[in-house]
Amino acid sequence: MLRLVVVQEVRRLLDQGNLSQRKIATLAGVSRGTVQAIASGQRAIFGRESEPEEHELFKSDAPVLRCPGCGAMATMPCLLCRARNHRTCLGRDPPATPPKRPPRRAA
């Protein structure tokens, strides 16, 4: 969903009437279809009031390191490893073991 400020700016530029819809779309960073919908009244003037806040699990000033458990680049402790350990403890997922291959048959 577009921010309300962007939608209002597109509407203001359309009302001025001295820029093309293509130019307005470029300036506002939206698609030409969005500008056309606002111009024709197919899109109401609504939008997000502000940017959503980042969830606390993803806020971190810690450096990104290679996780020794899964090999992913992550801030420590690795959220992926924590989730996998939690699921294993709950008994939802068996421990990760590679599948065994059947022996090859001779040609």
Secondary structure in CASP SS format (residue, H / E / C, confidence):
PFRMAT SS
TARGET T0000
AUTHOR 0000-0000-0000
METHOD secondary structure of the structure
MODEL  1
M C 1.00
L C 1.00
R E 1.00
L H 1.00
V H 1.00
V H 1.00
V H 1.00
Q H 1.00
E H 1.00
V H 1.00
R H 1.00
R H 1.00
L H 1.00
L H 1.00
D H 1.00
Q H 1.00
G C 1.00
N C 1.00
L C 1.00
S C 1.00
Q H 1.00
R H 1.00
K H 1.00
I H 1.00
A H 1.00
T H 1.00
L H 1.00
A H 1.00
G C 1.00
V C 1.00
S C 1.00
R H 1.00
G H 1.00
T H 1.00
V H 1.00
Q H 1.00
A H 1.00
I H 1.00
A H 1.00
S H 1.00
G C 1.00
Q C 1.00
R C 1.00
A C 1.00
I C 1.00
F C 1.00
G C 1.00
R E 1.00
E C 1.00
S C 1.00
E C 1.00
P C 1.00
E C 1.00
E C 1.00
H C 1.00
E H 1.00
L H 1.00
F H 1.00
K C 1.00
S C 1.00
D C 1.00
A C 1.00
P C 1.00
V E 1.00
L E 1.00
R E 1.00
C C 1.00
P C 1.00
G C 1.00
C C 1.00
G C 1.00
A C 1.00
M E 1.00
A E 1.00
T E 1.00
M C 1.00
P C 1.00
C C 1.00
L H 1.00
L H 1.00
C H 1.00
R H 1.00
A H 1.00
R H 1.00
N H 1.00
H H 1.00
R H 1.00
T H 1.00
C H 1.00
L H 1.00
G C 1.00
R C 1.00
D C 1.00
P C 1.00
P C 1.00
A C 1.00
T C 1.00
P C 1.00
P C 1.00
K C 1.00
R C 1.00
P C 1.00
P C 1.00
R C 1.00
R C 1.00
A C 1.00
A C 1.00
END
